Amino acid sequence: MTERDKSQSKSPSTELLENSESKILLAAAMELSSTLDLEDVMQKATDHITKLTGIGTAAIYLVRDKELYLGAATPPIPSELPDEFRLAYLENHNHIKKAVTQNKIISIPDTKTAKLTPEEKLVVEQRNLRSLWYIPISTPTDTIGVFIIASQGEVRTCSPKELELSNALSNIVALALQNSILH
């Protein structure tokens, strides 16, 4: 069977899923390019990554020198959230630091067995996070942020395709963030 034959023999449910994923990526690109408001870009980004992966919670941190700034989350973070969740030092968040410095996706299959810093543990316990993925948001010259997608309460796996789609969205978000920051 040739590659063309294989692509033409996809099941209707596979084609529907791929069509849905494409629609989410296209909608994200259109929405994110239509605004220069940084907060709006970040909130839309976390909303879209949860739709794309089916994972219920996500956050986006901007990286500035050695500091992290929590820009948005889905579901939205309560206003009474402690300051250490919004502003933090990269040194205190080893998994974010690794994703940023290595510019690759870092995963924690189960937070119950992972080695976490006290600051990471605080976030995990406060939000009941169980499986996490740190996805760098990079421009051609720099890593400017990181997506964090996480399951709550139970261990979950992320398929290679979900990670690939998340990485594609992070590239779209990088351009939108860069435009927002420059304007």
Disulfide bonds with the S-S distance in Angstrom:
none
